Structure formats: structure tokens, C-alpha cells
Amino acid sequence: MSRFSTRRARVATSLAALTLSALALSACAGGSADEATAAADDESASHGDITLQLSWIKNEEFAGEYFADSEGYYTEAGFDSVTLVPGPSGGIPEIMSGTADISISDAVQAGAAIANEGAPIKIIGATFQANPFTVLSLADGGDIATPEDLKGKKIGVQDSNMTLFNALLDANDIDPSELTIVPVQYDPAPLLNGEVDGFMAYLTNEAISVEMEGFATTNFPLAENGMPFVAEVFIVTDEKIASDREMLKAFLAAEIKGWTDAVNDAEAGAALAVDVYGKDLGLDLEKAVAGSVAQNLLIDTEETRENGLFTVSEKLQKETITTLERAGITVTADVLFDMSLLAEVYEQYPELIAYAG
């Protein structure tokens, strides 16, 4: 059951009491009832219809969004509808063109768009405190567990991940000549048939698929090996922050509730992906549950338990900027991040911080 479903009556009662108190105070101060009512209506104004561009297909990766939609959190926040558009997508073209109001992306793509194209965009929150990238290997094959283990190996790297992989080598003082890079796609078959010793993958996807096929695996997570950066970030344009600040705050509040449910019930989040939102994709429930559990480890951290979901500490912002610099992306934290909206949400609704069940 949703954590917030059991709280709705209490929250509604509290809001009603606050509204009555405000009306009474307004009357005592000589203000009109009409003015008080108008203020109350303004607080609950509709934000209409918005579009959220997802970074990938509608699998368990977006369990928090599914909860926010199915549990009515978007509606309670004042949205008539929130359309979830599946990827794959980096999300930048959609928000720049206006076909999406908000996109889910990662810090590398957002930073590159700012540094290389001057894109006027910001990260306003991060679902994943640690990125899910890993160099996946077979325990009885490559068994890559340390930077030293990369040397002399054949590593399968997708074209889109080359910049990231080269930055990983730089972070660990490994010359590219000390290993062999093999171009691959996203199917880990080259790893399974011995064409490569290691394979650029996601802890939440291919690493699980290979293990479920009965192979003992070893992971070399980038986040733990000199490449920390936030992922599954919410990105918006600077103009959207200036013109629709209250809408964005309402969106973040609804998302916090949705991801609170997802963190507290990985199985239910996976079921929403398999049975409802990704029903046409033929998703496997066992893998979806495993994916939900794995991604929750990237979401639920000491930092978020203290300061709330989606927060990006100054330390993590600096680490992200350093990682981007290693990838040849030069951008400053104040240009890449705007955490003020999320701070205002938690200031207004401090109870949302205590999400862990």
C-alpha cells in the first residue's frame, strides 16, 4: 500500500484547518473573505497538462513516476495530466523545442549540452545519487574488479559511452594503449560468447540480465572508481524555471511521493511497469523486481535519508563537475544545477524528507 495513501486524510484535515485559520486571521486583520478565498484558490491553482520525457522505455526504471500517476499524486499537486513519453532519449532536444516540459537525463548529457551548445538548462533534482554504469565481466572470464584488472583486457564499449569510458581510464591513470576497446552495441552477447572480457553496462539492466542467465558476474562500478556523478536527473530550461516555478515545485513534490512509494515497495513498482505502463513490452517480472531493487540502492543513501530524495549535496555537485572535466566537459556547478526549487519544496513540506519505510 502507498505510504501516502494512509496519510491523505491527515494531510487533508491539516490543510483544511490551516485554511480556516488563515481565513479567521484575515478577517481579524480587516481583510475581506474574498481576498482570503482568492489566496487559497491561488495555492491550489491547476498546472494543466505537462509532458515528461523519459530517458528509456517504460520499464521499472520509472517506478516513481508510475506511482505518482496511479496514486494520484500528480492530480493532487494540481496537474490535469502528466504524459510520460518513452525514450530512449537524452531529453535535451525535447525541452529545448518545447515538446516536453521536463526531461529525465543524466549529468553527462546535460553538462555536454551546456558546455558544447550553450543550452540554457538546469538540473533541478537527481533520482540516482550514484550513476548505474559498470564494466561488467564474467567471474570465470575477465573478472574485472579493480582498475589494474582492466589492463590487457578487451573491453566492449558502445559508441555513446566512449567519452565516459575514456574518462574512466583517465581517472584511474590507465593509458588506452594498455587495453583493447572493442565497439559493441547494447546486447551483452559479445561478453557471453567470449569476444570481450568486459562490457560497459548498467548495474540496473545488463548486469542483472546476464546473472539471471546463470552466469556468475563481477562488476566494476564507475561511481566507486573515480567517476561519481548523478543520473536520472530532472532537467528543465532556465526559462521554465523563471516562468513556471510553482509548477515545477508541484511536480517535484508529486515525484517525491511517487519515489517514496517506489523505494519502500520495489515489487509493486516493478508490477506497475510489467502489468500497466510497460504492458506492451513483454517485460519479465522477476527481472523488473531485481532492477527495482538494484536502482533503489542508487537512490536510497545516507544523504537522501537526511535531506530528502533528489537532493544533490554540494560535495556531490563538485564530484560530478570533476567527473565531467575528466570527460572533457567544462561547466560549473552553478550553471549545471539549481537546487533552490527542491529546497523550497522541503521547506514547505518537511515531512516529505522522512521517506524510508
C-alpha positions as a Markdown table, in Angstrom:
| # | Residue | x | y | z |
|---|---|---|---|---|
| 1 | Met | 0.0 | 0.0 | 0.0 |
| 2 | Ser | 1.1 | 3.5 | -0.7 |
| 3 | Arg | 2.8 | 5.2 | 2.2 |
| 4 | Phe | 1.0 | 8.4 | 1.3 |
| 5 | Ser | -2.4 | 6.8 | 1.0 |
| 6 | Thr | -2.6 | 6.3 | 4.7 |
| 7 | Arg | -1.6 | 10.0 | 5.2 |
| 8 | Arg | -4.1 | 11.7 | 2.9 |
| 9 | Ala | -6.9 | 12.1 | 5.4 |
| 10 | Arg | -4.5 | 13.6 | 7.9 |
| 11 | Val | -2.9 | 15.9 | 5.4 |
| 12 | Ala | -6.3 | 17.0 | 4.1 |
| 13 | Thr | -7.5 | 17.7 | 7.6 |
| 14 | Ser | -4.4 | 19.7 | 8.3 |
| 15 | Leu | -4.8 | 21.7 | 5.1 |
| 16 | Ala | -8.4 | 22.4 | 5.9 |
| 17 | Ala | -7.5 | 23.6 | 9.4 |
| 18 | Leu | -4.8 | 25.8 | 8.0 |
| 19 | Thr | -7.2 | 27.3 | 5.5 |
| 20 | Leu | -9.8 | 28.0 | 8.2 |
| 21 | Ser | -7.1 | 29.6 | 10.4 |
| 22 | Ala | -5.9 | 31.8 | 7.6 |
| 23 | Leu | -9.5 | 32.9 | 6.9 |
| 24 | Ala | -10.0 | 33.7 | 10.5 |
| 25 | Leu | -6.8 | 35.6 | 10.8 |
| 26 | Ser | -7.6 | 37.5 | 7.6 |
| 27 | Ala | -11.0 | 38.6 | 9.0 |
| 28 | Cys | -9.4 | 39.7 | 12.2 |
| 29 | Ala | -6.9 | 41.8 | 10.4 |
| 30 | Gly | -9.6 | 43.5 | 8.4 |
| 31 | Gly | -9.0 | 41.7 | 5.1 |
| 32 | Ser | -12.0 | 40.5 | 3.2 |
| 33 | Ala | -13.1 | 36.9 | 2.9 |
| 34 | Asp | -13.0 | 37.2 | -0.8 |
| 35 | Glu | -9.3 | 38.1 | -0.6 |
| 36 | Ala | -8.6 | 35.1 | 1.6 |
| 37 | Thr | -10.5 | 32.8 | -0.7 |
| 38 | Ala | -8.6 | 34.1 | -3.7 |
| 39 | Ala | -5.3 | 33.4 | -1.9 |
| 40 | Ala | -6.4 | 29.9 | -1.1 |
| 41 | Asp | -7.5 | 29.3 | -4.7 |
| 42 | Asp | -4.2 | 30.6 | -5.9 |
| 43 | Glu | -2.4 | 28.0 | -3.8 |
| 44 | Ser | -4.4 | 25.2 | -5.4 |
| 45 | Ala | -4.4 | 26.5 | -8.9 |
| 46 | Ser | -4.3 | 24.0 | -11.7 |
| 47 | His | -1.0 | 23.5 | -13.5 |
| 48 | Gly | -2.8 | 22.0 | -16.5 |
| 49 | Asp | -1.2 | 19.3 | -18.7 |
| 50 | Ile | 2.5 | 18.7 | -18.9 |
| 51 | Thr | 4.8 | 16.3 | -20.7 |
| 52 | Leu | 7.7 | 14.4 | -19.1 |
| 53 | Gln | 10.2 | 12.9 | -21.5 |
| 54 | Leu | 11.6 | 9.6 | -20.1 |
| 55 | Ser | 15.2 | 8.6 | -20.9 |
| 56 | Trp | 14.3 | 4.9 | -21.7 |
| 57 | Ile | 11.4 | 2.6 | -22.4 |
| 58 | Lys | 8.6 | 2.2 | -19.9 |
| 59 | Asn | 10.3 | -0.4 | -17.7 |
| 60 | Glu | 10.8 | -0.4 | -13.9 |
| 61 | Glu | 13.3 | 2.5 | -14.2 |
| 62 | Phe | 10.4 | 4.9 | -13.8 |
| 63 | Ala | 8.6 | 3.2 | -11.0 |
| 64 | Gly | 8.3 | 6.5 | -9.1 |
| 65 | Glu | 6.6 | 8.2 | -12.0 |
| 66 | Tyr | 4.1 | 5.3 | -12.2 |
| 67 | Phe | 3.3 | 5.6 | -8.5 |
| 68 | Ala | 2.9 | 9.4 | -8.9 |
| 69 | Asp | 0.4 | 8.8 | -11.7 |
| 70 | Ser | -1.5 | 5.8 | -10.4 |
| 71 | Glu | -1.7 | 7.0 | -6.8 |
| 72 | Gly | -3.0 | 10.4 | -7.9 |
| 73 | Tyr | 0.0 | 12.4 | -6.6 |
| 74 | Tyr | 0.2 | 14.4 | -9.9 |
| 75 | Thr | -3.5 | 15.2 | -9.6 |
| 76 | Glu | -3.2 | 16.2 | -6.0 |
| 77 | Ala | -0.4 | 18.5 | -7.0 |
| 78 | Gly | -2.7 | 20.3 | -9.4 |
| 79 | Phe | -1.9 | 18.6 | -12.8 |
| 80 | Asp | -4.7 | 17.7 | -15.1 |
| 81 | Ser | -2.4 | 15.2 | -16.7 |
| 82 | Val | 1.3 | 14.3 | -16.9 |
| 83 | Thr | 2.1 | 12.5 | -20.1 |
| 84 | Leu | 5.1 | 10.1 | -19.8 |
| 85 | Val | 6.8 | 9.8 | -23.2 |
| 86 | Pro | 9.1 | 6.8 | -23.5 |
| 87 | Gly | 12.7 | 7.1 | -24.8 |
| 88 | Pro | 15.4 | 6.3 | -25.5 |
| 89 | Ser | 16.3 | 10.0 | -25.3 |
| 90 | Gly | 18.8 | 12.3 | -23.8 |
| 91 | Gly | 16.0 | 14.7 | -23.2 |
| 92 | Ile | 17.7 | 17.9 | -24.3 |
| 93 | Pro | 16.0 | 18.4 | -27.7 |
| 94 | Glu | 12.6 | 17.8 | -26.3 |
| 95 | Ile | 12.8 | 20.5 | -23.6 |
| 96 | Met | 14.6 | 22.9 | -25.9 |
| 97 | Ser | 11.9 | 22.5 | -28.6 |
| 98 | Gly | 9.1 | 22.7 | -26.1 |
| 99 | Thr | 7.7 | 19.2 | -26.9 |
| 100 | Ala | 8.4 | 18.3 | -23.3 |
| 101 | Asp | 8.3 | 20.5 | -20.2 |
| 102 | Ile | 10.7 | 18.3 | -18.1 |
| 103 | Ser | 13.1 | 15.6 | -19.2 |
| 104 | Ile | 14.9 | 12.8 | -17.4 |
| 105 | Ser | 18.6 | 12.6 | -18.4 |
| 106 | Asp | 22.0 | 12.4 | -16.7 |
| 107 | Ala | 24.6 | 14.9 | -15.7 |
| 108 | Val | 27.0 | 14.0 | -18.5 |
| 109 | Gln | 24.4 | 14.7 | -21.3 |
| 110 | Ala | 23.1 | 17.8 | -19.6 |
| 111 | Gly | 26.7 | 19.1 | -18.9 |
| 112 | Ala | 27.7 | 18.4 | -22.5 |
| 113 | Ala | 24.7 | 20.3 | -23.9 |
| 114 | Ile | 25.6 | 23.3 | -21.8 |
| 115 | Ala | 29.3 | 23.3 | -22.4 |
| 116 | Asn | 29.2 | 22.4 | -26.1 |
| 117 | Glu | 26.0 | 24.0 | -27.3 |
| 118 | Gly | 25.3 | 26.7 | -24.7 |
| 119 | Ala | 22.0 | 25.1 | -23.8 |
| 120 | Pro | 20.2 | 27.2 | -21.2 |
| 121 | Ile | 19.2 | 24.2 | -19.0 |
| 122 | Lys | 19.5 | 23.2 | -15.4 |
| 123 | Ile | 19.3 | 20.0 | -13.3 |
| 124 | Ile | 16.7 | 20.6 | -10.5 |
| 125 | Gly | 16.9 | 17.2 | -8.9 |
| 126 | Ala | 18.5 | 13.7 | -9.2 |
| 127 | Thr | 16.8 | 10.4 | -8.6 |
| 128 | Phe | 20.1 | 8.4 | -8.7 |
| 129 | Gln | 22.7 | 9.7 | -6.3 |
| 130 | Ala | 25.2 | 7.3 | -7.9 |
| 131 | Asn | 25.3 | 6.6 | -11.6 |
| 132 | Pro | 24.5 | 3.0 | -12.7 |
| 133 | Phe | 27.4 | 2.5 | -15.2 |
| 134 | Thr | 29.6 | -0.5 | -14.7 |
| 135 | Val | 32.2 | -2.6 | -16.5 |
| 136 | Leu | 30.6 | -6.0 | -16.4 |
| 137 | Ser | 32.7 | -9.1 | -16.6 |
| 138 | Leu | 32.2 | -12.9 | -16.0 |
| 139 | Ala | 33.7 | -14.2 | -12.8 |
| 140 | Asp | 35.3 | -17.1 | -14.6 |
| 141 | Gly | 36.4 | -14.9 | -17.5 |
| 142 | Gly | 37.6 | -11.4 | -17.3 |
| 143 | Asp | 36.8 | -10.9 | -13.6 |
| 144 | Ile | 37.4 | -7.2 | -13.6 |
| 145 | Ala | 37.2 | -5.9 | -10.1 |
| 146 | Thr | 39.9 | -3.3 | -9.9 |
| 147 | Pro | 41.5 | -0.7 | -12.2 |
| 148 | Glu | 44.5 | -2.9 | -12.6 |
| 149 | Asp | 42.3 | -5.7 | -13.9 |
| 150 | Leu | 41.4 | -3.6 | -16.9 |
| 151 | Lys | 44.9 | -3.8 | -18.3 |
| 152 | Gly | 45.5 | -6.2 | -21.1 |
| 153 | Lys | 41.7 | -6.9 | -21.5 |
| 154 | Lys | 39.3 | -6.5 | -24.4 |
| 155 | Ile | 36.5 | -4.1 | -23.3 |
| 156 | Gly | 33.3 | -3.8 | -25.2 |
| 157 | Val | 32.2 | -0.1 | -25.3 |
| 158 | Gln | 29.2 | 1.4 | -27.0 |
| 159 | Asp | 29.8 | 4.4 | -29.2 |
| 160 | Ser | 27.7 | 6.6 | -26.9 |
| 161 | Asn | 29.8 | 5.6 | -23.9 |
| 162 | Met | 33.2 | 6.1 | -25.4 |
| 163 | Thr | 33.7 | 9.6 | -23.8 |
| 164 | Leu | 32.7 | 8.2 | -20.4 |
| 165 | Phe | 35.0 | 5.1 | -20.7 |
| 166 | Asn | 37.9 | 7.3 | -21.7 |
| 167 | Ala | 37.2 | 9.4 | -18.6 |
| 168 | Leu | 37.2 | 6.3 | -16.5 |
| 169 | Leu | 40.7 | 5.4 | -17.8 |
| 170 | Asp | 41.9 | 8.9 | -17.1 |
| 171 | Ala | 40.5 | 8.8 | -13.6 |
| 172 | Asn | 42.4 | 5.6 | -12.9 |
| 173 | Asp | 45.7 | 6.6 | -14.6 |
| 174 | Ile | 45.3 | 3.9 | -17.3 |
| 175 | Asp | 46.6 | 4.6 | -20.8 |
| 176 | Pro | 44.2 | 3.5 | -23.6 |
| 177 | Ser | 47.1 | 1.6 | -25.1 |
| 178 | Glu | 47.1 | -0.8 | -22.1 |
| 179 | Leu | 43.9 | -2.4 | -23.2 |
| 180 | Thr | 41.8 | -3.0 | -26.3 |
| 181 | Ile | 38.5 | -1.3 | -26.9 |
| 182 | Val | 36.0 | -3.3 | -29.0 |
| 183 | Pro | 33.0 | -1.5 | -30.5 |
| 184 | Val | 29.7 | -3.1 | -29.4 |
| 185 | Gln | 26.0 | -2.4 | -29.2 |
| 186 | Tyr | 23.9 | -2.8 | -26.0 |
| 187 | Asp | 23.3 | -6.6 | -26.2 |
| 188 | Pro | 25.9 | -8.3 | -23.9 |
| 189 | Ala | 26.2 | -11.3 | -26.2 |
| 190 | Pro | 29.9 | -10.4 | -27.0 |
| 191 | Leu | 30.7 | -10.8 | -23.3 |
| 192 | Leu | 28.9 | -14.1 | -23.1 |
| 193 | Asn | 30.5 | -15.6 | -26.2 |
| 194 | Gly | 34.0 | -14.5 | -25.2 |
| 195 | Glu | 34.6 | -11.7 | -27.8 |
| 196 | Val | 35.3 | -9.3 | -25.0 |
| 197 | Asp | 36.5 | -9.6 | -21.3 |
| 198 | Gly | 34.5 | -6.7 | -20.1 |
| 199 | Phe | 31.3 | -4.8 | -21.2 |
| 200 | Met | 30.1 | -1.3 | -20.5 |
| 201 | Ala | 26.7 | -1.9 | -18.9 |
| 202 | Tyr | 24.2 | -0.8 | -16.3 |
| 203 | Leu | 24.0 | -2.2 | -12.8 |
| 204 | Thr | 20.2 | -2.0 | -13.2 |
| 205 | Asn | 19.9 | -3.7 | -16.5 |
| 206 | Glu | 22.5 | -5.9 | -18.4 |
| 207 | Ala | 24.3 | -6.8 | -15.1 |
| 208 | Ile | 21.0 | -8.4 | -13.9 |
| 209 | Ser | 20.2 | -10.0 | -17.3 |
| 210 | Val | 23.5 | -11.8 | -17.5 |
| 211 | Glu | 23.3 | -13.0 | -14.0 |
| 212 | Met | 19.7 | -14.3 | -14.5 |
| 213 | Glu | 21.0 | -16.3 | -17.4 |
| 214 | Gly | 23.1 | -18.3 | -14.9 |
| 215 | Phe | 26.5 | -16.6 | -15.3 |
| 216 | Ala | 28.5 | -15.5 | -12.2 |
| 217 | Thr | 29.5 | -11.9 | -12.7 |
| 218 | Thr | 31.8 | -9.2 | -11.4 |
| 219 | Asn | 31.0 | -5.5 | -11.5 |
| 220 | Phe | 33.4 | -2.6 | -11.7 |
| 221 | Pro | 31.0 | 0.3 | -10.9 |
| 222 | Leu | 32.1 | 3.7 | -12.3 |
| 223 | Ala | 30.7 | 5.6 | -9.3 |
| 224 | Glu | 33.1 | 3.7 | -7.0 |
| 225 | Asn | 36.1 | 4.0 | -9.2 |
| 226 | Gly | 36.8 | 7.7 | -9.7 |
| 227 | Met | 33.6 | 8.5 | -11.7 |
| 228 | Pro | 30.9 | 9.7 | -9.4 |
| 229 | Phe | 28.1 | 11.7 | -11.0 |
| 230 | Val | 24.3 | 11.9 | -10.6 |
| 231 | Ala | 21.9 | 10.3 | -13.0 |
| 232 | Glu | 18.2 | 10.1 | -13.8 |
| 233 | Val | 18.2 | 13.8 | -13.3 |
| 234 | Phe | 15.3 | 16.2 | -13.9 |
| 235 | Ile | 16.3 | 18.8 | -16.4 |
| 236 | Val | 14.4 | 21.9 | -17.5 |
| 237 | Thr | 15.1 | 25.2 | -19.3 |
| 238 | Asp | 16.1 | 28.3 | -17.5 |
| 239 | Glu | 13.0 | 29.9 | -19.0 |
| 240 | Lys | 10.8 | 27.3 | -17.5 |
| 241 | Ile | 12.3 | 27.9 | -14.0 |
| 242 | Ala | 11.6 | 31.6 | -14.4 |
| 243 | Ser | 8.1 | 31.3 | -15.8 |
| 244 | Asp | 6.7 | 28.1 | -14.2 |
| 245 | Arg | 8.5 | 27.8 | -10.9 |
| 246 | Glu | 5.4 | 26.9 | -8.9 |
| 247 | Met | 4.5 | 24.2 | -11.4 |
| 248 | Leu | 8.0 | 22.7 | -11.2 |
| 249 | Lys | 7.8 | 22.7 | -7.4 |
| 250 | Ala | 4.4 | 20.9 | -7.5 |
| 251 | Phe | 5.9 | 18.4 | -9.9 |
| 252 | Leu | 8.9 | 17.7 | -7.6 |
| 253 | Ala | 6.6 | 17.2 | -4.6 |
| 254 | Ala | 4.5 | 14.7 | -6.5 |
| 255 | Glu | 7.6 | 12.9 | -7.7 |
| 256 | Ile | 9.0 | 12.7 | -4.2 |
| 257 | Lys | 5.8 | 11.0 | -3.1 |
| 258 | Gly | 6.0 | 8.6 | -6.1 |
| 259 | Trp | 9.6 | 7.7 | -5.5 |
| 260 | Thr | 8.9 | 7.3 | -1.7 |
| 261 | Asp | 6.5 | 4.5 | -2.7 |
| 262 | Ala | 9.0 | 3.0 | -5.1 |
| 263 | Val | 11.8 | 2.9 | -2.6 |
| 264 | Asn | 9.5 | 1.3 | 0.0 |
| 265 | Asp | 8.0 | -1.3 | -2.3 |
| 266 | Ala | 10.2 | -2.4 | -5.2 |
| 267 | Glu | 7.9 | -5.3 | -6.0 |
| 268 | Ala | 4.9 | -3.1 | -6.5 |
| 269 | Gly | 6.9 | -0.6 | -8.6 |
| 270 | Ala | 8.0 | -3.5 | -10.8 |
| 271 | Ala | 4.5 | -4.8 | -11.2 |
| 272 | Leu | 3.3 | -1.4 | -12.3 |
| 273 | Ala | 5.9 | -1.5 | -15.1 |
| 274 | Val | 5.1 | -5.1 | -16.2 |
| 275 | Asp | 1.4 | -5.1 | -15.9 |
| 276 | Val | 0.4 | -1.5 | -16.6 |
| 277 | Tyr | 2.8 | 1.1 | -18.0 |
| 278 | Gly | 5.0 | -1.3 | -20.0 |
| 279 | Lys | 2.4 | -3.9 | -20.6 |
| 280 | Asp | 3.0 | -4.0 | -24.3 |
| 281 | Leu | 6.8 | -4.5 | -23.9 |
| 282 | Gly | 6.6 | -8.1 | -22.6 |
| 283 | Leu | 8.7 | -7.3 | -19.6 |
| 284 | Asp | 9.8 | -10.1 | -17.2 |
| 285 | Leu | 8.5 | -9.6 | -13.7 |
| 286 | Glu | 11.5 | -11.3 | -12.0 |
| 287 | Lys | 14.0 | -9.1 | -13.8 |
| 288 | Ala | 11.8 | -6.0 | -13.2 |
| 289 | Val | 11.8 | -6.7 | -9.5 |
| 290 | Ala | 15.6 | -7.2 | -9.5 |
| 291 | Gly | 16.0 | -4.0 | -11.4 |
| 292 | Ser | 13.8 | -2.1 | -8.9 |
| 293 | Val | 15.9 | -3.4 | -6.0 |
| 294 | Ala | 19.2 | -2.5 | -7.7 |
| 295 | Gln | 18.1 | 1.0 | -8.6 |
| 296 | Asn | 16.8 | 1.7 | -5.1 |
| 297 | Leu | 20.4 | 1.1 | -3.9 |
| 298 | Leu | 21.4 | 4.1 | -6.0 |
| 299 | Ile | 18.5 | 6.2 | -4.7 |
| 300 | Asp | 18.4 | 5.5 | -1.0 |
| 301 | Thr | 21.5 | 6.9 | 0.6 |
| 302 | Glu | 22.6 | 8.5 | 3.8 |
| 303 | Glu | 22.4 | 11.9 | 2.1 |
| 304 | Thr | 18.8 | 11.4 | 0.9 |
| 305 | Arg | 17.7 | 10.0 | 4.2 |
| 306 | Glu | 18.9 | 13.1 | 5.9 |
| 307 | Asn | 18.0 | 15.7 | 3.4 |
| 308 | Gly | 15.3 | 14.1 | 1.2 |
| 309 | Leu | 15.0 | 12.4 | -2.2 |
| 310 | Phe | 16.5 | 14.1 | -5.3 |
| 311 | Thr | 18.9 | 16.3 | -3.3 |
| 312 | Val | 22.4 | 16.8 | -4.6 |
| 313 | Ser | 24.8 | 17.9 | -1.9 |
| 314 | Glu | 27.5 | 20.5 | -2.6 |
| 315 | Lys | 30.0 | 17.7 | -2.3 |
| 316 | Leu | 28.3 | 15.5 | -4.9 |
| 317 | Gln | 27.9 | 18.5 | -7.2 |
| 318 | Lys | 31.6 | 19.1 | -7.0 |
| 319 | Glu | 32.3 | 15.4 | -7.6 |
| 320 | Thr | 30.0 | 15.5 | -10.6 |
| 321 | Ile | 31.8 | 18.5 | -12.0 |
| 322 | Thr | 35.2 | 16.8 | -11.6 |
| 323 | Thr | 33.9 | 13.7 | -13.5 |
| 324 | Leu | 32.6 | 15.9 | -16.3 |
| 325 | Glu | 36.0 | 17.6 | -16.5 |
| 326 | Arg | 37.6 | 14.2 | -17.0 |
| 327 | Ala | 35.2 | 13.6 | -19.8 |
| 328 | Gly | 36.3 | 16.9 | -21.4 |
| 329 | Ile | 33.2 | 18.8 | -20.4 |
| 330 | Thr | 33.8 | 22.1 | -18.7 |
| 331 | Val | 30.9 | 23.5 | -16.7 |
| 332 | Thr | 30.5 | 25.0 | -13.2 |
| 333 | Ala | 28.1 | 23.7 | -10.6 |
| 334 | Asp | 26.1 | 26.9 | -10.5 |
| 335 | Val | 25.5 | 26.7 | -14.2 |
| 336 | Leu | 24.6 | 23.0 | -14.2 |
| 337 | Phe | 22.5 | 22.8 | -11.0 |
| 338 | Asp | 19.6 | 24.8 | -9.5 |
| 339 | Met | 18.6 | 23.0 | -6.3 |
| 340 | Ser | 16.7 | 26.0 | -5.0 |
| 341 | Leu | 13.3 | 24.7 | -6.1 |
| 342 | Leu | 13.7 | 21.4 | -4.2 |
| 343 | Ala | 14.9 | 23.3 | -1.2 |
| 344 | Glu | 11.7 | 25.3 | -1.2 |
| 345 | Val | 9.6 | 22.2 | -1.5 |
| 346 | Tyr | 11.3 | 20.6 | 1.5 |
| 347 | Glu | 11.0 | 23.9 | 3.4 |
| 348 | Gln | 7.3 | 23.9 | 2.7 |
| 349 | Tyr | 6.7 | 20.2 | 3.2 |
| 350 | Pro | 9.5 | 18.9 | 5.6 |
| 351 | Glu | 7.5 | 15.7 | 6.2 |
| 352 | Leu | 8.5 | 14.6 | 2.7 |
| 353 | Ile | 12.1 | 14.2 | 3.8 |
| 354 | Ala | 11.3 | 11.2 | 6.0 |
| 355 | Tyr | 10.6 | 8.7 | 3.2 |
| 356 | Ala | 12.2 | 5.5 | 4.3 |
| 357 | Gly | 9.8 | 2.8 | 5.4 |
